[in-house]
Amino acid sequence: MMKHFQRYPLSLVLLFLLFAAVNSAAEDIKHEAKKPKLVLLVVVDQFRYDYLLRFREDYHGGIARLLNNGAVFADARYPQFPTVTAVGHSTIMSGATPSVSGIINNEWFDRETGESVTSVSDQSTALLGGTPGTKGSSPHRLLVSTVGDELKMAGRTAKVIGISIKDRSAILPVGHMADAAYWFDGESNHFVTSDYYMKKLPDWVSKVNDDRPIFKYLGADWTPLNAKPGDKPFCSMKAGADVRFCGTIEHTPFGNELLEDFAEKAIEHEQLGSHAGTDMLSLSFSANDYVGHDLGPDAPEVRDVSIRTDQLLSKLLDFINARIGQENALVIFTADHGVAPAPNVNNARKMPGGWLKASDYSAKIGTQLAEKFGKGNWFRFDMYGFLYLNDATIIQNNADRVEVRRFAAEVARRLPHIARVVTRDDFLHGNDSADAVGRALQLGFYGPRSADLELLPEPYYIFGSQPGTTHATPYSYDNHVPLIFYGAGIHAGVHYDHVAINDIAPTLAAILQVETPSGSSGRVLTEVVK
């Protein structure tokens, strides 16, 4: 005899299904609501993406851990120009391009004061921990919020701290409301901050300075990790040695060692990762940039400092895991920009490239302006192809500003190894943005601060001096950088779709369940979350 199944009214069945769906959604929300106790942002200054590939077999520490267990993006790029330290560091945690953030370069000409300013210089502040009477720095020129700011504005009990050798690299990622930003002052050999953040240094920072950690590197040799007995060091911190003098500590891996040790002390004494909310620590390793500028990306010293960075990151991750547990930390690994090959190295392999002297270009343009419009000093500020016209000379010669800019650009376009010349009028009218390079230039323009004329060199040509190299262009070697998310809740794997570094901030905001930073132009990288 067949059993009869009990029949239920359709409305009851639908109610049951709805209840099950709500319960399932609630479980998902509950799962998503588990946020990390500590977000660690690691920015390696001037770390090109291809350093992950070229030196992969040499990584056995922190970078290897991230590559093996993190969400790795193989085509992460900066969409804007110029690709420099301040612009990169301001983008990472704000998601904003310079056209919105106002951070258009490391430094620029301030038309209001008639002076050159840096991205973080602030005459209203004082330096704490350094030479008395020295002016401090702050994020007051950053026009937008960061993820750290959004955490604070959401009322979360979070501590937000930035650390680097450079002031801009410590300050810009953590934003306006950070608890502290610390950088290394070469004059005093101290870790310093600004009275923008506090009235006096914490006792633990003062103790670090009193202990003089830099002293243990005085006279030290930077020897290759794979050196054999009898091999010469790369350089020495002792003047008069029979090898190259390293220079100041930031030009060696020892500078990164100072930073990693200071980061551990910050985690310990500020109890990062131990509060009710999510704490944030931004750590920017600067030594890689100094070494890269001096020697170029193909030098053995760059390989060596990259491997040492891998080892330092392993040390820091082990320290964090021991304190708060790996499951409570979220790590983001990236860089602020890449770097061009040294022109002499490129030429030796039959590739184009060369050094361009910026002052020669501005002088030639100025000579032509004088012949057409009248005598005078036509430029007030000239930095690596960013030219600011002298209003006094324009007025003195009764010239039309737009016509002066148009003619100057016409002259500049005839100069050797200049790929593009754009005036502020082109930007204001949205011209020259049909391709990725043109759009990068447009995204780098913020009217009140940007130059009257911008000169972009051809690929592999740089505004700089021999024998080193530099960065700033929208070309691949400058804009292609690593991006890895690693930690609990992150889905490991390699992603080959194009993403922007601007995507970091909205992704992190979504994970932490706070508002997206105010100037963000990125998207949420949903593929990184389990």
C-alpha positions as CSV (number, residue, x, y, z in Angstrom):
1,M,0.0,0.0,0.0
2,M,1.4,3.4,-1.1
3,K,1.9,6.0,1.6
4,H,0.1,9.3,0.9
5,F,2.4,12.4,1.2
6,Q,0.9,15.1,3.3
7,R,0.0,18.1,1.2
8,Y,0.7,21.6,2.4
9,P,-0.9,24.9,1.2
10,L,1.3,26.7,-1.4
11,S,1.5,29.7,0.8
12,L,3.0,27.6,3.6
13,V,5.6,26.1,1.2
14,L,6.6,29.6,0.0
15,L,6.8,30.9,3.6
16,F,9.1,28.0,4.5
17,L,11.4,28.7,1.5
18,L,11.5,32.4,2.3
19,F,12.5,31.5,5.9
20,A,15.2,29.2,4.7
21,A,16.5,31.9,2.3
22,V,16.6,34.6,5.0
23,N,18.4,32.2,7.4
24,S,21.0,31.5,4.6
25,A,21.4,35.2,3.9
26,A,21.8,35.9,7.6
27,E,24.5,33.2,7.8
28,D,26.3,34.8,4.9
29,I,26.1,38.3,6.4
30,K,27.4,36.8,9.7
31,H,30.3,35.2,7.9
32,E,31.1,38.4,6.0
33,A,30.9,40.5,9.2
34,K,34.1,38.8,10.5
35,K,36.6,41.5,9.8
36,P,40.4,41.4,10.2
37,K,41.8,42.8,13.4
38,L,44.7,44.3,11.6
39,V,45.2,45.5,8.0
40,L,48.8,45.7,7.0
41,L,49.6,47.6,3.8
42,V,53.1,46.9,2.5
43,V,54.3,49.3,-0.2
44,V,57.7,48.6,-1.7
45,D,58.9,51.8,-3.3
46,Q,59.9,51.3,-7.0
47,F,59.1,47.6,-7.0
48,R,58.3,46.7,-10.6
49,Y,55.9,43.9,-11.3
50,D,58.5,41.9,-13.1
51,Y,60.7,41.7,-9.9
52,L,58.1,39.1,-8.8
53,L,59.0,37.0,-11.9
54,R,62.7,37.7,-12.4
55,F,63.6,36.9,-8.8
56,R,60.9,34.3,-8.0
57,E,63.3,31.4,-7.4
58,D,65.1,33.5,-4.8
59,Y,62.0,34.3,-2.8
60,H,61.5,31.9,0.1
61,G,60.1,34.3,2.7
62,G,57.2,36.8,2.9
63,I,56.8,37.5,-0.8
64,A,56.8,33.8,-1.5
65,R,54.2,33.3,1.1
66,L,52.0,35.9,-0.5
67,L,52.5,34.5,-4.0
68,N,51.7,31.0,-2.9
69,N,48.7,31.8,-0.7
70,G,47.3,35.2,-1.8
71,A,45.2,36.6,-4.5
72,V,47.7,37.8,-7.1
73,F,46.9,40.2,-9.8
74,A,49.2,39.9,-12.8
75,D,48.1,43.1,-14.6
76,A,47.6,45.7,-11.9
77,R,48.5,49.2,-13.1
78,Y,48.3,52.9,-12.3
79,P,46.1,54.6,-14.9
80,Q,47.4,58.1,-14.3
81,F,50.5,60.2,-14.9
82,P,52.9,60.9,-13.4
83,T,53.9,57.6,-11.7
84,V,55.8,59.0,-8.7
85,T,56.0,58.3,-5.0
86,A,53.4,60.8,-3.8
87,V,50.9,60.1,-6.5
88,G,51.2,56.3,-5.9
89,H,51.0,56.5,-2.1
90,S,48.0,58.8,-2.3
91,T,46.2,56.5,-4.7
92,I,46.5,53.2,-2.9
93,M,44.2,53.9,0.1
94,S,42.1,56.7,-1.5
95,G,41.4,55.1,-4.8
96,A,41.6,58.6,-6.3
97,T,43.4,59.9,-9.3
98,P,45.4,63.1,-9.1
99,S,42.6,64.9,-10.9
100,V,40.5,64.4,-7.8
101,S,43.0,63.9,-5.0
102,G,45.0,67.1,-5.8
103,I,48.3,65.2,-5.3
104,I,49.7,65.8,-8.7
105,N,53.4,65.1,-8.1
106,N,56.0,64.8,-5.4
107,E,56.3,68.6,-5.6
108,W,54.9,71.4,-7.7
109,F,54.7,75.2,-8.0
110,D,52.1,76.8,-5.7
111,R,50.6,79.8,-7.7
112,E,49.2,81.3,-4.5
113,T,52.4,81.6,-2.6
114,G,54.8,81.7,-5.6
115,E,56.9,78.9,-4.1
116,S,57.7,75.3,-4.7
117,V,55.8,73.0,-2.3
118,T,55.9,69.2,-1.7
119,S,52.9,67.0,-1.5
120,V,53.0,67.0,2.3
121,S,55.0,70.1,3.3
122,D,53.1,72.2,5.9
123,Q,54.5,75.5,7.2
124,S,51.9,75.5,10.0
125,T,53.3,72.4,11.6
126,A,56.5,71.6,13.5
127,L,58.7,68.5,13.3
128,L,58.8,66.3,16.5
129,G,61.9,64.3,17.3
130,G,64.2,66.1,14.8
131,T,66.1,69.3,14.7
132,P,64.3,71.9,16.8
133,G,62.6,74.6,14.7
134,T,62.2,72.4,11.6
135,K,58.8,72.6,9.9
136,G,56.7,69.5,9.9
137,S,54.5,67.7,7.3
138,S,50.8,66.8,7.1
139,P,48.2,65.5,4.7
140,H,46.5,68.9,4.3
141,R,47.0,69.0,0.5
142,L,45.2,65.6,0.1
143,L,41.7,66.6,-0.9
144,V,40.0,63.2,-0.4
145,S,39.5,60.6,2.3
146,T,41.4,57.3,2.7
147,V,40.1,54.0,4.0
148,G,41.6,54.9,7.4
149,D,39.6,58.1,7.4
150,E,36.5,56.3,6.6
151,L,37.1,53.8,9.5
152,K,37.5,56.7,11.8
153,M,34.4,58.6,10.5
154,A,32.4,55.4,10.9
155,G,33.1,55.6,14.6
156,R,35.2,52.4,14.6
157,T,37.7,52.1,17.5
158,A,40.6,51.8,15.1
159,K,44.3,52.9,15.3
160,V,45.8,54.0,12.0
161,I,49.5,54.5,11.7
162,G,51.9,55.1,8.7
163,I,55.7,54.3,8.6
164,S,58.4,55.0,6.0
165,I,61.7,56.7,5.5
166,K,60.0,59.3,3.4
167,D,57.4,61.7,4.9
168,R,55.0,61.5,2.0
169,S,55.1,57.7,2.0
170,A,54.2,57.6,5.7
171,I,51.5,60.3,5.5
172,L,49.5,59.9,2.3
173,P,48.3,56.3,2.6
174,V,46.8,56.8,6.1
175,G,45.1,60.1,5.4
176,H,43.8,63.0,7.5
177,M,42.6,61.3,10.7
178,A,45.5,58.9,11.3
179,D,46.8,58.5,14.9
180,A,50.4,58.9,13.7
181,A,52.7,58.9,10.7
182,Y,56.4,58.3,11.4
183,W,59.4,58.8,9.0
184,F,63.1,58.8,9.3
185,D,64.9,62.1,9.4
186,G,68.4,62.0,7.9
187,E,69.6,65.1,9.7
188,S,69.0,63.8,13.2
189,N,69.0,60.1,12.4
190,H,65.7,59.9,14.3
191,F,62.2,58.6,13.6
192,V,60.1,61.8,13.6
193,T,56.5,62.9,13.2
194,S,54.7,66.2,13.1
195,D,52.7,68.1,15.7
196,Y,49.8,67.7,13.3
197,Y,49.3,64.3,14.9
198,M,50.5,64.8,18.5
199,K,52.2,67.2,20.9
200,K,55.1,64.9,21.8
201,L,56.6,61.7,20.7
202,P,55.4,58.6,22.5
203,D,57.9,57.2,25.0
204,W,58.5,54.1,22.9
205,V,59.5,56.2,19.9
206,S,61.8,58.4,22.0
207,K,63.4,55.2,23.3
208,V,64.0,54.0,19.8
209,N,65.7,57.2,19.0
210,D,67.7,57.2,22.2
211,D,69.0,53.7,21.4
212,R,70.4,55.0,18.1
213,P,69.7,51.9,16.0
214,I,71.5,53.5,13.0
215,F,74.8,53.2,14.9
216,K,75.1,49.4,14.4
217,Y,75.3,50.1,10.6
218,L,78.2,52.6,10.8
219,G,81.1,51.2,8.9
220,A,79.0,48.1,7.8
221,D,79.5,46.6,4.4
222,W,76.6,45.7,2.1
223,T,77.6,42.3,1.0
224,P,75.6,40.2,-1.5
225,L,73.5,37.5,0.0
226,N,75.2,34.9,-2.2
227,A,78.7,36.3,-1.7
228,K,81.6,33.8,-1.6
229,P,84.7,34.2,0.5
230,G,86.8,36.9,-1.0
231,D,84.0,38.6,-2.9
232,K,83.9,42.3,-2.6
233,P,80.8,44.0,-1.0
234,F,78.5,46.1,-3.1
235,C,79.5,49.1,-1.1
236,S,80.5,50.2,2.4
237,M,79.1,52.5,5.0
238,K,82.7,53.4,5.8
239,A,84.2,56.3,3.9
240,G,87.6,55.7,2.4
241,A,87.1,52.0,1.9
242,D,88.4,50.3,-1.4
243,V,84.8,49.8,-2.5
244,R,82.0,52.3,-3.4
245,F,80.7,54.4,-0.5
246,C,77.1,53.5,0.0
247,G,76.0,56.9,1.0
248,T,73.3,57.5,3.6
249,I,71.5,54.5,5.1
250,E,68.4,54.8,2.9
251,H,70.6,53.9,-0.1
252,T,71.1,50.4,1.4
253,P,68.9,47.6,2.6
254,F,69.8,48.6,6.1
255,G,67.2,51.4,5.8
256,N,64.5,48.8,5.3
257,E,65.7,46.9,8.3
258,L,65.3,50.0,10.4
259,L,61.7,50.3,9.2
260,E,60.7,46.7,9.8
261,D,62.1,46.8,13.3
262,F,60.2,50.1,14.0
263,A,57.0,48.5,12.6
264,E,57.3,45.6,15.1
265,K,57.7,48.1,17.9
266,A,54.7,50.1,16.7
267,I,52.5,46.9,16.6
268,E,53.7,46.0,20.1
269,H,53.5,49.4,21.9
270,E,50.4,50.6,20.1
271,Q,48.8,47.2,20.5
272,L,47.7,47.1,16.9
273,G,45.4,44.2,16.2
274,S,44.2,44.1,19.8
275,H,41.4,46.6,19.7
276,A,37.7,46.1,19.3
277,G,37.8,47.5,15.7
278,T,40.2,47.0,12.8
279,D,43.6,48.7,13.1
280,M,45.6,49.7,10.1
281,L,49.4,49.9,9.6
282,S,50.9,51.2,6.4
283,L,54.6,50.3,5.9
284,S,56.5,51.7,2.9
285,F,59.9,50.2,2.3
286,S,61.9,53.1,0.8
287,A,65.4,51.7,0.3
288,N,64.4,49.9,-2.9
289,D,63.7,53.2,-4.5
290,Y,67.0,54.8,-3.6
291,V,69.0,51.8,-4.8
292,G,67.0,51.6,-8.0
293,H,67.5,55.3,-8.8
294,D,71.2,55.0,-8.2
295,L,71.8,51.8,-10.3
296,G,68.8,50.9,-12.4
297,P,66.6,47.8,-12.4
298,D,69.1,45.5,-13.9
299,A,71.8,46.0,-11.3
300,P,72.6,43.0,-9.0
301,E,72.0,45.3,-6.0
302,V,68.3,45.6,-7.0
303,R,68.0,41.8,-7.0
304,D,69.7,41.6,-3.6
305,V,67.6,44.3,-2.0
306,S,64.5,42.6,-3.4
307,I,65.4,39.3,-1.8
308,R,66.2,41.0,1.5
309,T,62.7,42.6,1.3
310,D,61.3,39.1,1.0
311,Q,63.1,38.1,4.1
312,L,62.1,41.2,6.1
313,L,58.5,40.7,5.1
314,S,58.7,37.1,6.4
315,K,60.0,38.4,9.7
316,L,57.2,40.9,10.1
317,L,54.5,38.4,9.1
318,D,55.8,35.9,11.7
319,F,55.8,38.6,14.3
320,I,52.2,39.5,13.5
321,N,51.1,35.9,13.4
322,A,52.6,35.2,16.8
323,R,50.8,38.2,18.4
324,I,47.3,38.2,16.8
325,G,47.2,35.1,14.7
326,Q,47.3,34.8,10.9
327,E,43.6,34.5,10.7
328,N,43.2,38.0,12.1
329,A,45.4,39.9,9.7
330,L,44.8,41.1,6.1
331,V,47.9,42.0,4.1
332,I,48.0,44.1,0.9
333,F,51.2,44.1,-1.0
334,T,51.9,46.6,-3.8
335,A,54.2,49.3,-5.0
336,D,53.9,53.0,-5.8
337,H,55.5,52.9,-9.3
338,G,58.1,51.0,-11.3
339,V,61.2,52.4,-13.0
340,A,62.8,52.7,-16.5
341,P,65.9,50.8,-17.5
342,A,69.1,52.7,-17.2
343,P,69.6,54.2,-20.7
344,N,73.2,52.9,-21.1
345,V,72.0,49.4,-20.2
346,N,69.2,49.6,-22.7
347,N,71.4,51.0,-25.4
348,A,73.8,48.1,-24.9
349,R,71.0,45.6,-25.7
350,K,70.1,47.6,-28.8
351,M,67.0,49.2,-27.2
352,P,66.2,53.0,-27.3
353,G,66.7,55.3,-24.5
354,G,68.7,58.3,-23.2
355,W,69.0,61.0,-20.5
356,L,67.3,64.3,-21.2
357,K,68.2,67.5,-19.4
358,A,65.0,69.3,-18.4
359,S,66.6,72.7,-18.2
360,D,67.8,72.5,-21.8
361,Y,64.2,72.0,-23.0
362,S,62.8,74.8,-21.0
363,A,65.6,77.1,-22.1
364,K,65.0,76.3,-25.8
365,I,61.2,76.9,-25.4
366,G,61.9,80.1,-23.4
367,T,64.2,81.4,-26.2
368,Q,61.5,81.0,-28.8
369,L,58.9,82.6,-26.5
370,A,61.2,85.6,-26.1
371,E,61.7,86.0,-29.8
372,K,58.0,85.9,-30.5
373,F,56.5,87.7,-27.5
374,G,59.3,89.7,-25.9
375,K,62.2,89.4,-23.5
376,G,61.9,88.1,-19.9
377,N,62.1,85.0,-17.8
378,W,59.2,83.0,-19.3
379,F,59.1,80.1,-16.7
380,R,58.8,80.3,-12.9
381,F,59.2,76.6,-12.3
382,D,60.5,73.8,-14.3
383,M,60.6,70.2,-13.0
384,Y,61.1,67.2,-15.3
385,G,59.0,68.6,-18.1
386,F,56.4,70.2,-16.0
387,L,56.6,73.9,-16.9
388,Y,54.9,76.8,-15.1
389,L,54.8,80.1,-17.0
390,N,55.7,83.4,-15.4
391,D,52.6,85.6,-15.3
392,A,54.7,88.7,-14.8
393,T,56.5,88.2,-18.1
394,I,53.2,87.5,-19.9
395,I,51.8,90.8,-18.5
396,Q,55.0,92.7,-19.2
397,N,54.8,91.7,-22.9
398,N,51.0,92.2,-23.1
399,A,50.8,88.6,-24.4
400,D,47.7,86.4,-24.4
401,R,48.2,83.4,-22.0
402,V,46.4,80.9,-24.3
403,E,48.4,81.9,-27.3
404,V,51.7,81.7,-25.2
405,R,50.8,78.2,-24.1
406,R,49.8,77.1,-27.7
407,F,53.1,78.5,-29.2
408,A,55.2,77.0,-26.4
409,A,53.6,73.6,-27.0
410,E,54.3,73.9,-30.7
411,V,57.9,74.6,-30.1
412,A,58.2,71.7,-27.6
413,R,56.7,69.2,-30.0
414,R,59.6,69.9,-32.4
415,L,62.2,69.1,-29.8
416,P,63.9,65.6,-29.9
417,H,62.6,62.6,-28.0
418,I,59.4,64.3,-26.8
419,A,56.4,62.0,-27.5
420,R,53.6,64.4,-26.4
421,V,53.1,68.0,-25.3
422,V,49.9,69.0,-23.5
423,T,48.8,72.4,-22.3
424,R,46.4,73.2,-19.5
425,D,44.0,74.3,-22.2
426,D,44.1,70.8,-23.8
427,F,43.2,69.4,-20.4
428,L,40.4,71.8,-19.7
429,H,38.8,71.0,-23.0
430,G,39.4,67.3,-22.6
431,N,41.7,67.0,-25.6
432,D,44.3,64.3,-26.2
433,S,42.6,61.6,-24.2
434,A,41.7,59.1,-27.0
435,D,44.2,56.4,-25.9
436,A,45.5,55.1,-22.6
437,V,48.5,57.5,-22.6
438,G,46.3,60.6,-23.3
439,R,43.9,59.5,-20.6
440,A,46.7,59.0,-18.1
441,L,47.8,62.6,-18.7
442,Q,44.2,63.8,-18.3
443,L,43.8,61.9,-15.0
444,G,46.9,63.5,-13.7
445,F,45.6,67.1,-14.2
446,Y,44.2,69.1,-11.3
447,G,43.6,72.7,-12.5
448,P,44.6,74.8,-9.6
449,R,48.0,73.0,-9.2
450,S,49.0,71.5,-12.5
451,A,51.5,73.0,-14.9
452,D,50.9,75.2,-17.9
453,L,52.8,72.8,-20.1
454,E,53.6,69.1,-19.7
455,L,56.3,67.3,-21.8
456,L,56.2,63.5,-22.0
457,P,59.4,61.9,-23.2
458,E,59.4,59.0,-25.7
459,P,59.6,55.5,-24.1
460,Y,62.9,54.8,-22.4
461,Y,64.0,58.4,-22.4
462,I,64.1,60.1,-19.1
463,F,64.4,63.5,-17.6
464,G,67.4,62.8,-15.3
465,S,71.1,62.7,-14.9
466,Q,73.6,60.0,-15.6
467,P,74.3,57.3,-14.6
468,G,71.1,56.5,-12.8
469,T,67.5,56.2,-13.9
470,T,64.0,57.3,-12.8
471,H,60.3,56.9,-13.4
472,A,57.1,59.0,-13.9
473,T,55.8,58.0,-17.3
474,P,52.6,56.2,-18.2
475,Y,54.6,53.4,-19.9
476,S,54.4,49.8,-18.7
477,Y,57.8,49.7,-16.9
478,D,56.6,52.6,-14.7
479,N,52.9,51.8,-14.2
480,H,52.8,48.0,-13.9
481,V,53.2,47.0,-10.2
482,P,52.4,44.0,-7.9
483,L,49.1,43.7,-6.2
484,I,48.5,40.8,-3.8
485,F,45.8,40.4,-1.1
486,Y,46.7,37.8,1.5
487,G,45.0,36.7,4.7
488,A,41.9,35.1,6.2
489,G,38.9,35.3,3.9
490,I,41.0,35.9,0.8
491,H,40.6,33.5,-2.1
492,A,44.1,32.4,-3.3
493,G,44.8,32.4,-7.0
494,V,46.3,34.3,-9.9
495,H,44.1,36.8,-11.8
496,Y,45.0,37.9,-15.3
497,D,42.3,40.5,-15.9
498,H,43.4,44.1,-15.9
499,V,42.8,45.9,-12.6
500,A,43.8,49.4,-11.4
501,I,45.6,50.1,-8.1
502,N,42.7,52.4,-7.5
503,D,40.7,49.2,-6.9
504,I,42.4,48.6,-3.6
505,A,40.6,51.2,-1.6
506,P,37.0,50.3,-2.5
507,T,37.8,46.6,-2.1
508,L,39.2,47.1,1.4
509,A,36.3,49.4,2.3
510,A,33.8,46.7,1.2
511,I,35.7,44.1,3.3
512,L,35.7,46.4,6.4
513,Q,32.1,47.5,5.7
514,V,32.7,51.2,5.6
515,E,32.0,53.9,3.1
516,T,34.1,54.0,0.0
517,P,36.7,56.8,0.2
518,S,35.3,60.1,-1.3
519,G,37.4,60.3,-4.4
520,S,37.6,56.6,-5.3
521,S,37.4,55.7,-9.0
522,G,38.0,52.0,-8.6
523,R,35.8,48.9,-8.3
524,V,35.4,46.2,-5.7
525,L,37.6,43.2,-6.6
526,T,34.9,40.7,-5.7
527,E,37.2,37.9,-6.9
528,V,39.5,38.1,-3.9
529,V,36.9,37.3,-1.3
530,K,36.0,33.7,-0.5
